[in-house]
Amino acid sequence: MRVIDYQEIVDAVAKLCMEGNFDLGQDVLNALHRGYETEASAPGKDILNQLIKNAEIARNEQVPMCQDCGVAVVFVEMGQDLTLSGGYINDAITDGVIKGYAEGYLRKSMCDPFTRKNTGNNAPPIIHTQIVPGENLKITVAPKGGGSENMSAIAMLPPSAGIEGAKQFIIERVRQAGPNPCPPIVVGVGIGGNFETCALLAKKALLRDIGEPSPIKEVAEIEEDLLKRINNLGIGPGGLGGRITALGVAVEVYPCHIASFPVAVNINCHAARHKSIVL
């Protein structure tokens, strides 16, 4: 049984919170550059160029790429042969978020849902934990801004809706979102499971590198078709019109009940932030 120290997790999470807000992933940057080459609209190209420069400034100066430093969403894959000394893992992750958001001078956005009083430290984070084989600990921090998160939606479709019905729901959700989620966006989709599972699948889909297709051929074809049809909406970068409304679409699937067909859409803005570490 391998033992990992509480403080090691705290420090790792703090670092991920800061890196996630300062350093846009290379997959996202590559997608922005591809979008710039493809975009025909002059305002759209200008927006994409500004986003690329913004990401460079954030990385070079170690400042947030967006003023909304997000909810700290944390995905944990914990090996079953691993134990923690000095405290509980959720406490360590929470302390890491508090440390990272303080040391990185990151905006703190978490508040009481009724009084709207800010918690003052961006805690508590939202933690999703999975027990996996082995003795390693993988932690992924995905800061998620409110503007794009507010554009999320879930539908409990009838099975008769079929895949075309699911596609229509997804495309209509993006159309209704319009400029609100700060396009160009990344669209995470969950299909199957049940009410809460398909929503989590949609959030997990956003962790996949942009341009990396599903390993399931039929699902990869759905992703490709959705991306084409979403970009045909003409919303464009910044919502000013153009071809590049979305940088990518990622779909995750799970078996579901014979009477159900759950579909969830989780939209990410152009600041598609996530950083991981394996301890």
C-alpha positions in Angstrom: 0.0 0.0 0.0 1.5 3.3 -1.1 1.2 6.3 1.2 0.9 9.9 -0.1 1.2 13.0 2.1 -1.7 15.4 2.6 0.5 18.5 1.9 1.7 17.0 -1.4 -1.9 17.0 -2.7 -2.5 20.5 -1.4 0.6 21.9 -3.2 -0.2 20.0 -6.4 -3.8 21.2 -6.5 -2.7 24.8 -5.8 -0.3 24.6 -8.7 -2.9 23.2 -11.1 -5.4 26.0 -10.2 -2.8 28.6 -11.1 -1.5 26.8 -14.3 -5.1 26.2 -15.4 -5.9 29.9 -15.3 -2.5 31.1 -16.7 -1.6 28.6 -19.4 -4.0 27.7 -22.1 -3.5 24.2 -23.4 -1.6 23.7 -26.6 -4.6 21.8 -28.1 -6.8 24.8 -27.6 -4.1 27.2 -29.0 -3.7 24.9 -32.1 -7.4 24.9 -32.6 -7.5 28.8 -32.4 -4.7 29.0 -35.0 -6.6 26.6 -37.3 -9.7 28.6 -36.8 -7.9 31.8 -37.7 -6.7 30.2 -41.0 -10.2 28.9 -41.8 -12.3 31.9 -40.7 -13.6 34.0 -43.6 -15.1 36.8 -41.6 -12.8 39.8 -40.9 -14.3 40.5 -37.5 -14.1 36.8 -36.7 -10.4 36.7 -37.7 -9.7 39.7 -35.5 -11.4 38.1 -32.5 -9.4 34.9 -33.0 -6.2 36.9 -33.3 -7.0 38.7 -30.0 -7.7 35.4 -28.2 -4.3 34.0 -29.3 -2.5 37.1 -28.2 -4.5 37.1 -24.9 -3.4 33.5 -24.2 0.2 34.4 -24.9 0.1 37.4 -22.5 -1.5 35.2 -19.8 1.2 32.6 -20.2 4.2 35.0 -20.3 3.0 37.3 -17.5 1.4 34.5 -15.4 -1.9 36.3 -15.1 -5.4 34.9 -15.7 -6.5 34.5 -19.3 -10.0 35.5 -18.2 -11.3 37.6 -15.4 -13.7 34.7 -14.5 -11.4 32.2 -12.9 -14.2 29.8 -12.5 -15.6 27.2 -10.2 -12.7 24.8 -9.3 -14.0 21.5 -10.8 -11.7 18.7 -9.8 -11.6 15.1 -11.2 -9.8 12.6 -9.1 -8.7 9.1 -10.2 -7.5 7.4 -7.0 -5.7 4.1 -7.1 -7.2 1.5 -4.8 -3.7 0.6 -3.5 -3.1 4.2 -2.3 -3.8 5.8 1.1 -3.4 9.3 2.4 -1.6 10.4 5.5 -2.3 13.5 7.5 -6.0 14.0 6.6 -8.8 13.4 4.1 -8.4 13.8 0.3 -11.3 16.1 -0.1 -9.9 18.4 2.6 -6.5 18.3 0.9 -8.1 19.3 -2.5 -10.1 22.0 -0.8 -7.0 23.4 0.9 -5.2 23.3 -2.4 -7.9 25.3 -4.2 -7.9 27.9 -1.4 -4.1 28.2 -1.6 -4.0 28.3 -5.4 -6.7 31.0 -5.7 -5.0 33.1 -3.0 -1.4 32.8 -4.2 -2.4 33.2 -7.9 -4.6 36.3 -7.2 -7.4 34.5 -8.9 -10.9 35.8 -8.8 -13.0 34.1 -6.2 -16.6 33.4 -7.4 -18.2 30.9 -5.1 -21.1 32.2 -3.1 -24.1 31.1 -1.1 -26.9 30.3 -3.6 -29.5 32.2 -1.6 -27.8 35.2 0.1 -25.2 35.4 -2.7 -22.5 36.1 0.0 -19.1 35.2 -1.4 -17.3 32.4 0.4 -14.1 34.4 0.1 -11.8 31.7 -1.0 -13.4 30.0 -4.0 -14.2 27.0 -1.9 -15.7 24.6 -1.8 -14.5 23.0 -5.1 -16.7 20.5 -7.0 -15.0 17.1 -6.7 -15.7 14.0 -8.8 -13.8 10.9 -7.5 -13.2 7.6 -9.2 -11.5 4.6 -7.7 -9.2 2.9 -10.2 -6.6 0.1 -10.2 -3.1 0.8 -9.0 -1.4 3.1 -6.5 -1.3 6.4 -8.4 -3.3 9.5 -7.9 -4.4 11.5 -11.0 -5.9 15.0 -10.3 -7.4 17.2 -13.0 -8.4 20.7 -12.2 -10.8 22.3 -14.7 -11.8 25.9 -13.8 -15.2 26.5 -15.3 -16.6 30.0 -15.9 -20.2 31.0 -15.2 -21.0 32.4 -18.6 -20.5 29.1 -20.5 -21.8 26.9 -17.6 -25.1 28.8 -17.7 -25.6 27.7 -21.3 -25.7 24.0 -20.3 -28.8 22.0 -20.7 -30.1 18.4 -20.3 -33.0 16.7 -22.0 -34.7 13.4 -21.1 -35.6 12.6 -24.7 -37.9 9.7 -25.7 -36.0 6.8 -27.3 -38.0 7.4 -30.4 -36.1 10.7 -30.9 -33.1 8.8 -32.1 -29.7 10.2 -32.8 -31.1 12.9 -35.1 -33.3 14.1 -32.3 -30.3 14.2 -30.0 -28.4 16.2 -32.6 -31.2 18.6 -33.1 -31.4 19.2 -29.3 -27.6 19.9 -29.2 -27.5 22.2 -32.2 -30.6 24.1 -30.9 -28.9 24.6 -27.5 -25.9 26.1 -29.2 -28.1 28.3 -31.4 -30.0 29.6 -28.3 -26.7 30.2 -26.5 -25.5 32.5 -29.3 -22.8 34.8 -28.1 -23.4 34.2 -24.4 -20.7 31.5 -23.8 -18.0 33.6 -25.5 -17.4 31.7 -28.7 -15.5 30.0 -30.3 -16.8 27.3 -27.9 -16.0 23.7 -27.2 -19.1 21.5 -26.9 -19.1 18.6 -24.5 -22.0 16.1 -24.9 -23.1 13.3 -22.7 -25.5 10.7 -24.2 -26.9 7.8 -22.1 -26.7 6.8 -18.5 -29.4 8.6 -16.5 -30.1 12.2 -15.5 -27.0 12.9 -13.5 -24.7 10.6 -15.4 -25.2 12.2 -18.8 -24.5 15.6 -17.3 -21.2 14.3 -15.8 -20.3 12.7 -19.1 -20.8 16.0 -20.9 -18.5 17.7 -18.4 -15.9 15.0 -18.7 -16.0 15.3 -22.5 -14.6 18.8 -22.2 -11.3 17.3 -20.8 -10.5 15.6 -24.1 -7.9 17.3 -26.3 -9.6 19.4 -29.0 -9.4 17.5 -32.3 -9.1 14.1 -30.6 -12.0 12.0 -31.9 -13.9 9.4 -29.9 -12.3 6.0 -30.2 -15.8 4.7 -31.1 -16.2 5.1 -34.9 -19.9 5.8 -34.8 -19.5 8.4 -32.1 -16.6 10.1 -33.9 -18.9 10.4 -36.9 -21.5 12.1 -34.7 -18.9 14.5 -33.4 -17.8 15.4 -36.9 -21.4 16.0 -38.1 -22.2 18.1 -35.1 -19.2 20.3 -35.5 -20.0 21.0 -39.1 -23.7 21.8 -38.4 -22.8 24.0 -35.4 -20.3 26.0 -37.4 -23.0 26.4 -40.1 -25.1 28.3 -37.6 -23.0 31.4 -38.4 -22.6 32.6 -34.8 -18.9 33.0 -35.2 -16.1 34.2 -32.9 -17.4 36.6 -30.3 -20.9 36.1 -31.7 -20.1 38.6 -34.5 -20.7 36.1 -37.3 -18.5 33.7 -39.1 -17.5 30.1 -39.7 -15.8 29.2 -36.4 -18.5 29.0 -33.8 -17.0 25.9 -32.2 -13.5 24.7 -32.0 -14.5 21.1 -31.3 -17.3 18.7 -30.2 -16.7 15.8 -27.9 -19.3 13.2 -27.2 -19.2 10.6 -24.4 -21.7 7.7 -24.2 -23.0 5.3 -21.6 -25.7 2.6 -21.7 -29.1 3.7 -20.6 -32.5 2.4 -19.5 -34.7 1.0 -22.3 -37.3 3.7 -21.5 -34.8 6.7 -21.5 -32.6 8.6 -23.9 -30.8 11.3 -21.7 -28.7 13.9 -23.6 -26.7 16.7 -21.9 -24.8 19.6 -23.3 -22.0 21.3 -21.4 -20.5 24.3 -23.3 -17.0 25.7 -22.7 -15.9 29.1 -23.7 -12.7 29.7 -25.8 -10.8 29.5 -22.5 -11.1 25.7 -22.3 -9.0 25.3 -19.2 -7.8 22.0 -17.6 -4.6 20.8 -16.2 -3.6 17.4 -14.8 -0.9 15.8 -12.6 -0.2 12.2 -11.7 1.3 11.7 -8.2 
